[in-house]
Amino acid sequence: MVSSTTDSAPAPAYGLAALPSSTRILLTGDGATTVMLEALLEVPLRVRVVAQRVVDTAAVPPAVRRALAAERMPWLLERLSELVDPAGRPVSRNRVVSAVAATGQLPPPTDPTPLGVRLREERRAQHRELLRCGVGHAPEAPQFGRCAFKEYVIRSPDRYPVYVAERFNPAVVGVA
């Protein structure tokens, strides 16, 4: 189910009409966000891992635990990363959460290859289940202020599900 929010207050699923069309497409699309951002910006993007750690499952919001079917897992892997342009400007700030056992299926923190690009290179069957999208303030990216966001789960038949929350730099992905 897609739900949109404005400053964290629930709104109808199609309450995105005031956003630029490129932002609406980015938020509601079920394809690889990196590919769409690269097409929008006409530059290649790379990942910069800010932090990666193992966290107690109880520290992860219940909605994320449910999306990953992780209620019985004691620990989860959490990665905070940024997609950056060739000049190093953050295009998005991302929170990625998965089972600790999924560590090997994520590119290592030193690999600049975005996750979606890596999955495509590996020719993995995958589906993105959109959970929420909209505009709001992001604790993961306070420097962005009010920004567009998208949350989804990447599902693949032979892999652990991966939760992704993307917060987009409003200087790149417009909200007005």
C-alpha positions as CSV (number, residue, x, y, z in Angstrom):
1,M,0.0,0.0,0.0
2,V,1.3,3.4,-0.9
3,S,0.7,6.2,1.6
4,S,2.0,9.7,1.3
5,T,2.7,12.1,4.1
6,T,3.3,15.8,4.4
7,D,5.4,16.7,7.4
8,S,4.5,13.2,8.8
9,A,0.8,13.7,8.8
10,P,-1.2,11.0,6.9
11,A,-2.6,12.0,3.6
12,P,-4.4,10.3,0.7
13,A,-2.3,8.0,-1.5
14,Y,-2.4,10.4,-4.4
15,G,-1.8,13.6,-2.4
16,L,1.4,14.2,-4.4
17,A,-0.2,16.4,-7.1
18,A,1.5,19.6,-6.0
19,L,5.0,18.1,-6.5
20,P,6.9,18.4,-9.7
21,S,6.2,15.5,-12.1
22,S,9.7,14.2,-11.9
23,T,9.4,13.9,-8.1
24,R,6.0,12.2,-8.4
25,I,7.5,9.6,-10.8
26,L,10.5,9.0,-8.6
27,L,8.4,8.6,-5.5
28,T,5.8,6.3,-6.9
29,G,7.9,4.2,-9.3
30,D,8.6,0.6,-8.4
31,G,11.9,0.5,-10.2
32,A,15.5,1.2,-9.2
33,T,15.6,4.7,-7.8
34,T,19.3,5.1,-8.7
35,V,18.6,4.6,-12.4
36,M,15.8,7.2,-12.3
37,L,18.1,9.7,-10.4
38,E,20.9,9.2,-12.9
39,A,18.5,9.8,-15.8
40,L,17.2,12.9,-14.0
41,L,20.7,14.3,-13.3
42,E,22.5,12.9,-16.3
43,V,25.5,11.8,-14.2
44,P,26.5,8.5,-12.6
45,L,25.9,8.2,-8.9
46,R,27.9,6.2,-6.3
47,V,27.3,5.2,-2.7
48,R,29.1,6.6,0.2
49,V,28.5,4.5,3.4
50,V,28.3,6.8,6.4
51,A,27.8,4.0,9.0
52,Q,27.0,0.3,9.2
53,R,26.1,-1.5,12.4
54,V,24.3,-4.4,13.9
55,V,21.3,-3.3,15.9
56,D,18.9,-5.0,18.3
57,T,15.7,-5.8,16.4
58,A,13.7,-4.0,19.1
59,A,15.4,-0.7,18.2
60,V,13.9,-0.9,14.7
61,P,10.4,0.6,14.2
62,P,7.6,-2.1,14.3
63,A,6.5,-1.3,10.7
64,V,10.1,-2.0,9.4
65,R,10.2,-5.3,11.4
66,R,6.9,-6.4,10.0
67,A,8.0,-5.5,6.4
68,L,11.1,-7.7,6.9
69,A,9.2,-10.4,8.8
70,A,12.0,-9.9,11.4
71,E,10.0,-10.1,14.6
72,R,11.8,-13.3,15.7
73,M,15.3,-12.1,14.6
74,P,17.4,-10.8,17.5
75,W,19.6,-8.6,15.4
76,L,19.4,-6.6,12.2
77,L,22.0,-5.0,10.0
78,E,21.5,-1.2,9.5
79,R,23.4,0.9,7.0
80,L,23.2,4.7,6.6
81,S,24.5,5.7,3.2
82,E,24.3,8.5,0.7
83,L,24.0,8.5,-3.1
84,V,26.4,11.2,-4.3
85,D,27.1,12.8,-7.6
86,P,30.6,13.0,-9.1
87,A,31.3,16.2,-7.2
88,G,30.4,14.4,-3.9
89,R,27.1,16.3,-3.4
90,P,24.6,14.1,-1.6
91,V,21.6,13.3,-3.8
92,S,19.9,11.2,-1.2
93,R,20.4,9.9,2.4
94,N,19.4,6.3,2.8
95,R,18.7,3.9,5.6
96,V,19.0,0.2,4.6
97,V,17.9,-2.5,7.1
98,S,18.1,-6.3,6.6
99,A,18.8,-9.5,8.4
100,V,22.3,-9.8,9.7
101,A,22.7,-12.9,7.5
102,A,22.1,-10.5,4.5
103,T,25.5,-8.8,5.1
104,G,27.0,-10.9,2.2
105,Q,24.2,-9.9,-0.2
106,L,24.8,-6.1,0.3
107,P,27.8,-4.6,-1.4
108,P,30.6,-4.1,1.2
109,P,30.8,-0.7,2.8
110,T,33.8,0.2,0.7
111,D,32.1,-0.6,-2.6
112,P,30.7,2.5,-4.3
113,T,28.1,0.5,-6.3
114,P,24.5,1.3,-5.4
115,L,22.5,-1.7,-4.2
116,G,19.9,-1.6,-7.0
117,V,22.7,-1.4,-9.6
118,R,24.5,-4.3,-7.9
119,L,21.3,-6.4,-8.0
120,R,20.8,-5.6,-11.7
121,E,24.4,-6.5,-12.5
122,E,23.8,-9.8,-10.8
123,R,20.6,-10.3,-12.8
124,R,18.7,-11.0,-9.6
125,A,14.9,-11.3,-9.9
126,Q,13.6,-8.5,-7.6
127,H,10.5,-6.6,-6.8
128,R,10.2,-3.4,-4.9
129,E,7.2,-3.1,-2.6
130,L,6.5,0.6,-2.0
131,L,5.5,1.2,1.6
132,R,5.3,5.0,1.9
133,C,6.3,8.1,0.0
134,G,5.7,11.8,0.4
135,V,7.3,15.0,1.8
136,G,8.5,15.6,5.3
137,H,11.4,16.1,7.6
138,A,13.9,13.3,7.9
139,P,15.8,12.6,11.1
140,E,18.4,10.7,8.9
141,A,19.0,13.9,6.8
142,P,18.4,17.0,8.9
143,Q,20.5,19.0,6.5
144,F,17.9,18.5,3.9
145,G,15.1,20.1,5.9
146,R,11.7,19.3,4.3
147,C,12.3,16.8,1.6
148,A,10.8,14.0,-0.6
149,F,11.0,10.5,0.8
150,K,10.3,7.0,-0.3
151,E,10.3,3.7,1.7
152,Y,10.1,0.3,0.2
153,V,11.2,-3.3,0.5
154,I,13.3,-5.1,-2.1
155,R,12.2,-8.7,-2.3
156,S,14.0,-11.4,-4.2
157,P,13.1,-15.1,-4.1
158,D,16.6,-16.3,-3.1
159,R,17.6,-13.4,-0.7
160,Y,16.5,-11.8,2.5
161,P,14.2,-8.8,2.1
162,V,15.9,-5.4,2.3
163,Y,14.1,-2.3,3.7
164,V,15.2,1.0,2.1
165,A,14.2,4.5,3.3
166,E,15.4,7.2,0.9
167,R,15.4,10.9,1.7
168,F,16.1,13.1,-1.3
169,N,18.1,16.3,-1.3
170,P,15.5,19.0,-2.1
171,A,18.1,20.9,-4.2
172,V,18.0,17.9,-6.6
173,V,14.5,16.4,-6.1
174,G,12.1,19.3,-5.9
175,V,9.3,19.5,-3.4
176,A,7.8,22.8,-4.5
